Amino acid sequence: MKIHVLSGKCLTPEDRTRWSQMQRADAALCSPYFRPEFVEAVATVRRDVEVAIVEEDGQPSAFLPFQRGSWNRGRPVAAGLSDFQGVVGTPRLDISAEELIRGCRLAAWSFDHLIAS
């Protein structure tokens, strides 16, 4: 498993397609706040928007959009506006929160509307 982080403005067309496929496959992720286009729109006006991409066998298996704040704390993109937060991933994704936070090089991740799945 590999985790890399990139600017919210740097998603490739393939990333957007894969992200959208994963989102459509899980009814819990139906909110527009989980869309790559939302993340990209916020990234056009905020330099702190990033996306962690989890890869398994060379293919993206999850996306975690976040904003990197002070003290290296991650928070949801457009926190305060967005009331849906979490990982967009495949059902078979097997990664702990600690692994994901460490892979994003974050000290912590603050959230208040994390979906159960």
C-alpha positions, 0 to 999 in steps of 0.5 A: 500500500502506498499513500501520496498527497497532492494539491487539490488542483492536481488531480488527473482525469484518471483520478477524477474518474476513479474517484467518481466510480468509487463514490457512485458505488457507495450510497453513503457517499452521495453528497456533492461534498464528496465529489472531486469537482467540489474539492477542485473548486475549493482548491482554486481559492485555497492553497491548503487543499490536498488529496491523499491517494491510497494505492494498492497494486498501482491503482487508487483504492481511496481518496481523502480530501483535506485542508492542511491547517496550523500545527499540521492538522488536517481538517475537512475541505471547506469545514463549516460548509461541508457537513459530510466528511470521510474517505472515498474508497473501495469496499475492500479498503483495509487501512487504519486511521493512524496509517492514513494520517501518518501517510498524509504527514499530518499531526492530527485530523479534525472532523465533526461529520465523519460518515460511519462507513 
